[in-house]
């Protein structure tokens, strides 16, 4: 049974969410403040988090930031704030979806299923590996909350590897997928690009991942998901 962490300080709302989600076959954990939410997140390892913005102690933005520093678990923000800027803050901060109050229980369940389907298919515009975040749509790479500047070719190579984590590609395959079939330069361009990427990502903890060389085979983005 998939577990969902509901972080909501209004008892009535948390009970409604719990009832609808349980009816849909989910196991529910409840937290009513930010500190408890983070403790329960690390203890229970939920499949998805429903996260209210206005919380006692640490608010939802801080909780989201801490979750994103250690996990790519999908997060749906819940808030009574209707201003579009708040929605953009949540999405840009790493939220996967945003639901404004008041909402129906059926809507929340539908959104939860939709987000989980995207994750199961691997259809995620933003991939997170610990402190490393790769936004495929915006073509941005962020490490430890700071954007990493890469050449267009190096960025394309990193995006391709991140779309296929833990899979090994030969130089020839990377040339074909990233440089293009009509590229007539040396395959050493791959080695140089990998070298630059490793330098750019030198502060990415090895416990979270690395660009690995498999001698005689090729390269892979080795990550711990």
C-alpha positions as CSV (number, residue, x, y, z in Angstrom):
1,X,0.0,0.0,0.0
2,X,1.4,3.4,-1.0
3,X,2.0,5.8,1.8
4,X,1.1,9.5,1.7
5,X,2.2,12.1,4.2
6,X,-0.5,14.8,4.8
7,X,1.0,17.9,6.3
8,X,-1.9,20.1,7.4
9,X,-2.5,22.0,10.6
10,X,-6.3,22.3,10.3
11,X,-7.8,19.2,11.8
12,X,-11.0,19.2,9.8
13,X,-9.1,19.4,6.5
14,X,-6.6,16.7,7.4
15,X,-9.5,14.4,8.4
16,X,-11.2,15.0,5.0
17,X,-8.0,14.3,3.1
18,X,-7.3,11.2,5.2
19,X,-10.8,9.9,4.5
20,X,-10.7,10.4,0.8
21,X,-7.2,9.0,0.3
22,X,-7.8,6.0,2.5
23,X,-10.9,5.2,0.4
24,X,-8.6,5.3,-2.6
25,X,-6.3,2.7,-1.1
26,X,-3.5,4.8,0.3
27,X,-2.0,4.5,3.8
28,X,-1.9,7.9,5.5
29,X,0.5,9.6,7.9
30,X,-0.5,13.0,9.4
31,X,1.7,15.8,10.5
32,X,0.4,19.2,11.8
33,X,3.6,21.2,11.9
34,X,6.8,21.6,9.8
35,X,9.2,19.9,12.3
36,X,7.0,16.9,12.7
37,X,6.5,16.7,9.0
38,X,10.3,16.4,8.4
39,X,10.7,13.8,11.1
40,X,7.9,11.7,9.7
41,X,9.2,12.1,6.2
42,X,12.6,10.6,7.1
43,X,11.0,7.9,9.2
44,X,8.2,6.7,7.0
45,X,9.6,7.5,3.5
46,X,6.2,8.3,1.9
47,X,5.4,7.9,-1.8
48,X,4.0,11.5,-2.0
49,X,3.6,14.5,0.3
50,X,0.6,16.8,0.5
51,X,2.1,19.9,2.0
52,X,0.2,23.0,3.4
53,X,2.0,26.3,3.1
54,X,0.9,27.9,6.3
55,X,2.2,25.8,9.1
56,X,3.3,26.5,12.7
57,X,7.0,26.3,13.3
58,X,8.6,25.7,9.9
59,X,6.3,26.8,7.1
60,X,5.6,24.8,3.9
61,X,8.3,26.6,1.9
62,X,11.0,25.6,4.4
63,X,9.7,22.0,4.6
64,X,9.7,21.8,0.8
65,X,13.3,23.1,0.6
66,X,14.5,20.5,3.1
67,X,12.7,17.7,1.4
68,X,14.2,18.7,-1.9
69,X,17.7,18.7,-0.4
70,X,17.4,15.0,0.3
71,X,14.8,13.5,-2.0
72,X,12.8,13.8,-5.2
73,X,9.7,12.5,-3.6
74,X,6.7,14.2,-5.3
75,X,5.2,17.1,-3.3
76,X,1.8,18.7,-3.9
77,X,1.4,22.1,-2.2
78,X,-1.9,23.0,-0.5
79,X,-2.7,26.6,0.2
80,X,-5.4,29.2,0.6
81,X,-3.2,31.7,-1.1
82,X,-4.6,32.3,-4.6
83,X,-2.0,34.8,-5.9
84,X,-0.3,33.3,-9.0
85,X,3.1,34.4,-7.6
86,X,2.8,32.0,-4.7
87,X,1.9,29.2,-7.0
88,X,5.0,29.9,-9.1
89,X,7.1,30.1,-5.9
90,X,6.0,26.6,-5.1
91,X,6.6,25.1,-8.5
92,X,9.9,26.8,-8.9
93,X,10.9,25.7,-5.4
94,X,10.5,22.0,-6.5
95,X,6.8,21.3,-6.0
96,X,5.2,18.9,-8.5
97,X,1.7,20.4,-8.3
98,X,-0.3,23.1,-6.5
99,X,-3.9,23.0,-5.2
100,X,-5.6,26.1,-4.0
101,X,-8.1,26.0,-1.2
102,X,-11.0,25.4,-1.1
103,X,-10.8,22.2,-3.0
104,X,-12.8,19.0,-3.2
105,X,-11.6,15.6,-1.9
106,X,-12.1,14.1,-5.4
107,X,-9.8,16.8,-7.0
108,X,-7.0,16.0,-4.5
109,X,-7.3,12.3,-5.1
110,X,-7.2,12.9,-8.9
111,X,-4.1,15.1,-8.6
112,X,-2.3,12.6,-6.4
113,X,-2.9,9.8,-9.0
114,X,-1.8,12.0,-11.9
115,X,1.5,13.0,-10.2
116,X,2.2,9.4,-9.2
117,X,1.6,8.2,-12.7
118,X,4.1,10.8,-14.0
119,X,6.7,9.5,-11.6
120,X,6.1,5.9,-12.4
121,X,6.5,6.6,-16.1
122,X,9.7,8.6,-15.4
123,X,8.0,11.6,-17.1
124,X,9.5,14.2,-14.8
125,X,10.6,17.6,-16.2
126,X,12.7,18.1,-13.1
127,X,14.9,15.3,-11.9
128,X,16.5,15.5,-8.4
129,X,19.4,13.5,-7.2
130,X,20.0,14.7,-3.6
131,X,21.4,18.2,-3.9
132,X,21.5,18.1,-7.7
133,X,18.5,19.3,-9.7
134,X,18.2,19.0,-13.5
135,X,15.3,20.9,-15.1
136,X,14.8,19.4,-18.6
137,X,12.3,21.9,-19.7
138,X,14.0,25.1,-18.5
139,X,17.5,23.6,-19.3
140,X,18.8,24.5,-15.9
141,X,21.1,22.7,-13.5
142,X,21.1,23.6,-9.8
143,X,23.5,22.2,-7.2
144,X,23.2,23.2,-3.6
145,X,20.6,25.8,-4.5
146,X,23.0,27.5,-7.0
147,X,22.7,27.4,-10.8
148,X,25.5,25.7,-12.6
149,X,26.7,27.3,-15.9
150,X,27.3,24.8,-18.6
151,X,28.0,25.0,-22.3
152,X,25.0,24.0,-24.5
153,X,26.7,20.7,-25.5
154,X,27.7,19.8,-21.9
155,X,24.2,20.6,-20.7
156,X,22.7,18.4,-23.5
157,X,25.0,15.6,-22.5
158,X,24.1,15.8,-18.8
159,X,20.3,16.0,-19.6
160,X,20.6,12.9,-21.8
161,X,22.5,11.0,-19.1
162,X,19.9,12.1,-16.4
163,X,17.1,10.8,-18.6
164,X,18.8,7.4,-18.5
165,X,20.2,7.1,-15.0
166,X,22.4,4.1,-14.2
167,X,22.6,3.1,-17.9
168,X,25.9,3.0,-19.6
169,X,26.6,4.5,-23.1
170,X,29.6,4.1,-25.3
171,X,31.2,7.2,-26.8
172,X,29.6,6.3,-30.2
173,X,26.1,6.2,-28.6
174,X,26.6,9.5,-26.9
175,X,27.9,11.1,-30.1
176,X,24.8,9.8,-31.9
177,X,22.3,10.9,-29.2
178,X,23.9,14.3,-28.2
179,X,26.1,15.5,-31.0
180,X,24.0,14.1,-33.9
181,X,24.5,11.4,-36.5
182,X,26.1,13.9,-38.9
183,X,28.9,14.9,-36.4
184,X,32.3,14.3,-38.1
185,X,34.7,15.2,-35.3
186,X,36.6,13.0,-32.9
187,X,34.9,11.0,-30.2
188,X,37.4,12.5,-27.8
189,X,34.9,15.3,-27.6
190,X,32.8,13.1,-25.3
191,X,35.8,12.6,-22.9
192,X,36.4,16.4,-22.8
193,X,32.7,17.1,-22.1
194,X,32.6,14.5,-19.3
195,X,35.7,16.1,-17.8
196,X,34.1,19.5,-17.8
197,X,30.9,18.1,-16.3
198,X,32.8,16.4,-13.5
199,X,34.6,19.7,-12.7
200,X,31.2,21.6,-12.7
201,X,29.7,19.0,-10.3
202,X,32.7,18.6,-8.1
203,X,30.7,19.5,-5.0
204,X,28.0,16.9,-5.7
205,X,28.3,14.3,-2.9
206,X,29.4,10.9,-4.1
207,X,26.8,9.4,-1.7
208,X,24.1,10.9,-4.0
209,X,25.7,10.1,-7.4
210,X,28.5,10.6,-9.9
211,X,29.4,10.5,-13.6
212,X,31.0,7.1,-13.7
213,X,33.5,5.6,-16.2
214,X,33.2,1.9,-17.0
215,X,36.5,1.0,-18.5
216,X,36.2,-0.4,-22.0
217,X,32.4,0.3,-22.0
218,X,31.5,3.9,-21.6
219,X,29.9,6.5,-19.2
220,X,26.8,6.6,-17.0
221,X,25.2,8.9,-14.5
222,X,25.3,6.7,-11.5
223,X,22.7,7.8,-9.0
224,X,21.1,6.5,-5.8
225,X,17.4,6.8,-6.3
